[in-house]
Amino acid sequence: VIADSNHGFKMIGVGELVAHELLGGSSDLLEPFRYSRYAQGKLHPVSNSPFPWS
């Protein structure tokens, strides 16, 4: 699994979340990116962003 936000200021935080997930933990922040979303047909999580393109 490679998790890279491609933004330097986020990489440490994303790495910590992914490491926690790989060790059997879970994170609400990573939930929208789970692999099972494809089988469930839930491909587009609802955005809370104020920007229409995100």
C-alpha positions in Angstrom: 0.0 0.0 0.0 1.4 3.4 -0.9 -0.3 6.4 0.6 1.1 9.6 -0.6 -0.8 12.9 -0.6 1.9 14.4 -2.7 2.0 17.4 -0.4 5.0 17.6 2.0 3.0 19.0 4.9 0.6 16.1 4.9 3.0 13.2 4.3 3.8 12.6 8.0 0.2 12.6 9.1 -0.9 10.3 6.2 1.9 7.9 6.9 0.9 7.7 10.6 -2.7 7.0 9.7 -1.7 4.3 7.2 0.8 2.7 9.6 -2.0 2.5 12.2 -4.3 0.9 9.7 -1.7 -1.6 8.6 -1.3 -2.7 12.2 -4.9 -3.5 12.5 -6.3 -0.1 13.7 -8.9 1.9 11.9 -9.3 5.6 11.1 -12.4 7.6 10.3 -10.3 9.8 8.1 -9.3 6.9 5.8 -12.8 5.4 5.7 -13.7 7.2 2.4 -10.7 5.6 0.7 -11.3 2.0 1.7 -11.0 -0.7 -1.0 -14.4 -2.2 -0.2 -16.1 1.0 -1.5 -15.8 -0.4 -5.0 -17.7 -3.6 -4.2 -20.3 -1.5 -2.3 -20.7 1.0 -5.1 -19.9 3.9 -2.8 -17.3 5.6 -5.0 -17.8 9.3 -4.2 -17.9 10.3 -0.6 -19.8 13.4 0.3 -17.5 16.4 0.4 -17.6 18.9 3.2 -15.4 21.3 1.3 -16.6 24.8 0.5 -15.0 24.4 -3.0 -17.2 22.9 -5.8 -14.3 21.1 -7.4 -13.4 19.0 -4.4 
